[in-house]
Amino acid sequence: VLHRGDALQEIAQWLSFSYAKAQANVELLKQNFKRLAETPVDDPRAKSGFGIVYPLPPAPKKEGPAEIVALRVKKYEEIAARTTRLRCAAFDLFNGAGTGMAHRAANHTAWGFVQAVTELEDYRRGSPIGSKAFRVARECESALFGSRAQAKERAIAEALAMAGLKPYSAALARN
């Protein structure tokens, strides 16, 4: 969503499109969700998957003045530490701390993997910037279109791969 003042209209259009697409593919979605709930995921595979969902940034370039290199390294270390915290938080949710993770459909399954990321991105992460109303709007936008949405897209793609299924974009584009 571009910040042109018509974000709400764009969100409404996107939600309408997504709903229509889901309705047209409801049987495929049901089959895939069932498969995710039936696909066991052990701890090493989950940790590996969270590494894909929350990738580390590229290592900083070492060329340039020492002060610039030091700033790059510091920024990289901050982002890497934050990424590691996200991975650990997602794994903790997956490993039982998440809502509903004791349910057999979520307990150490590909579905639980997706739900751990969704819970982390939509309900557990806060924003330290701006007023509460601004933070809520920013977090909602990020959850639908920004970095949080991208993390959830990577999570569903990884879970589908765990279950031996094709990503939604390819599967739904056929219909």
Secondary structure as UniProt FT lines:
FT   HELIX           7..24
FT   HELIX           26..38
FT   HELIX           43..53
FT   HELIX           66..92
FT   HELIX           93..97
FT   TURN            99..102
FT   TURN            104..108
FT   HELIX           110..119
FT   HELIX           120..124
FT   HELIX           132..144
FT   HELIX           147..162
FT   TURN            163..164
FT   HELIX           168..173
//
